[in-house]
Amino acid sequence: MEDELTIEINGAQYTATYSVFNDTLTAIMPDGSQRYTELRGLTPMMATRTHLRAYVLSISRQNNQED
């Protein structure tokens, strides 16, 4: 079963889907790329939020370099 997490940064919304198998989180970013984390006590939502925030930061940096 997949769950969704949406965050809003600077007025834009970003949504990732995520699922957990055993103790491994798979988070799918808005561009379809996947991130993996061994949870080891973390909640799936918090781990996904961290991946999604890092994703947004990386695309923001790419956009700034193109300007």
HULIN-V175468 format. One record per residue. N is the residue number from 1. RES is the residue in three letters. D_CENTER is the distance of its C-alpha to the mean C-alpha in whole Angstrom. Layout:
n=N res=RES d_center=D_CENTER
n=N res=RES d_center=D_CENTER
This chain:
n=1 res=MET d_center=17
n=2 res=GLU d_center=13
n=3 res=ASP d_center=12
n=4 res=GLU d_center=10
n=5 res=LEU d_center=8
n=6 res=THR d_center=9
n=7 res=ILE d_center=9
n=8 res=GLU d_center=12
n=9 res=ILE d_center=13
n=10 res=ASN d_center=16
n=11 res=GLY d_center=17
n=12 res=ALA d_center=14
n=13 res=GLN d_center=12
n=14 res=TYR d_center=9
n=15 res=THR d_center=8
n=16 res=ALA d_center=5
n=17 res=THR d_center=8
n=18 res=TYR d_center=8
n=19 res=SER d_center=12
n=20 res=VAL d_center=14
n=21 res=PHE d_center=17
n=22 res=ASN d_center=19
n=23 res=ASP d_center=17
n=24 res=THR d_center=14
n=25 res=LEU d_center=11
n=26 res=THR d_center=9
n=27 res=ALA d_center=6
n=28 res=ILE d_center=7
n=29 res=MET d_center=5
n=30 res=PRO d_center=8
n=31 res=ASP d_center=10
n=32 res=GLY d_center=10
n=33 res=SER d_center=9
n=34 res=GLN d_center=8
n=35 res=ARG d_center=7
n=36 res=TYR d_center=10
n=37 res=THR d_center=11
n=38 res=GLU d_center=14
n=39 res=LEU d_center=14
n=40 res=ARG d_center=18
n=41 res=GLY d_center=18
n=42 res=LEU d_center=14
n=43 res=THR d_center=13
n=44 res=PRO d_center=11
n=45 res=MET d_center=9
n=46 res=MET d_center=9
n=47 res=ALA d_center=8
n=48 res=THR d_center=5
n=49 res=ARG d_center=5
n=50 res=THR d_center=6
n=51 res=HIS d_center=4
n=52 res=LEU d_center=3
n=53 res=ARG d_center=6
n=54 res=ALA d_center=7
n=55 res=TYR d_center=6
n=56 res=VAL d_center=8
n=57 res=LEU d_center=11
n=58 res=SER d_center=11
n=59 res=ILE d_center=12
n=60 res=SER d_center=14
n=61 res=ARG d_center=16
n=62 res=GLN d_center=17
n=63 res=ASN d_center=18
n=64 res=ASN d_center=20
n=65 res=GLN d_center=22
n=66 res=GLU d_center=23
n=67 res=ASP d_center=25
